[in-house]
Amino acid sequence: MKTYTFRAIIEPDEGGYHGYVPALRGCHTCGDTIEETKKNLREATQCYVESLLLDGEKVPIDESVNARSDFV
């Protein structure tokens, strides 16, 4: 299976955190902690990409992501 890399943004929100992937329009989630938001964002991104592939649509390339990533 092909691996995709996307830039993810996590910001404080009322009572928790909001996370989204700018390259995937509408791919948003939230969580009570940063770790929970990261987990939810990974799941949301995976579902989003799987849905695109099942529908025969092209997966966007996130040009803002470098080949080297410090995000763990």
C-alpha positions in Angstrom: 0.0 0.0 0.0 1.2 3.5 -0.9 2.2 5.8 2.0 0.9 9.4 2.0 2.2 12.3 4.1 0.1 15.3 5.0 0.7 18.4 7.1 -1.6 18.3 10.2 -2.5 21.3 12.3 -3.6 21.0 16.0 -4.8 24.0 17.8 -6.3 24.6 21.2 -10.1 24.8 21.2 -12.8 25.2 23.8 -12.2 22.5 26.3 -9.7 20.6 24.1 -8.1 20.6 20.7 -9.1 20.9 17.1 -7.1 19.1 14.4 -7.3 19.3 10.6 -5.4 18.5 7.4 -5.3 21.5 5.1 -4.7 19.4 1.9 -7.8 17.3 2.6 -10.8 19.6 2.4 -13.2 18.9 5.3 -10.8 16.6 7.2 -11.3 17.9 10.8 -11.4 16.3 14.2 -11.1 17.1 17.8 -10.0 15.6 21.2 -9.7 16.4 24.8 -5.8 16.1 24.7 -3.2 16.6 22.0 -2.5 12.8 22.0 -6.2 12.0 21.5 -6.5 14.6 18.7 -3.4 13.1 17.0 -5.0 9.7 17.1 -8.3 10.9 15.9 -6.6 12.9 13.1 -4.7 9.8 11.9 -7.9 7.9 11.8 -9.8 10.7 10.0 -7.0 11.0 7.4 -6.9 7.3 6.8 -10.6 7.1 6.3 -10.5 10.2 4.0 -7.8 8.7 1.8 -9.4 5.3 1.7 -12.7 6.9 0.6 -11.0 8.8 -2.2 -9.3 5.6 -3.4 -12.5 3.5 -3.2 -14.3 6.2 -5.3 -11.5 6.2 -7.9 -10.6 9.8 -7.1 -7.0 11.2 -7.0 -5.4 11.7 -3.6 -4.0 15.2 -3.3 -0.3 15.7 -2.9 0.5 18.0 0.0 3.3 20.2 -1.4 3.8 21.8 1.9 5.3 18.6 3.4 9.1 18.2 3.3 10.7 14.9 2.7 12.1 15.0 6.2 9.6 15.0 9.0 10.2 15.9 12.7 6.6 15.0 13.6 6.2 11.8 15.6 
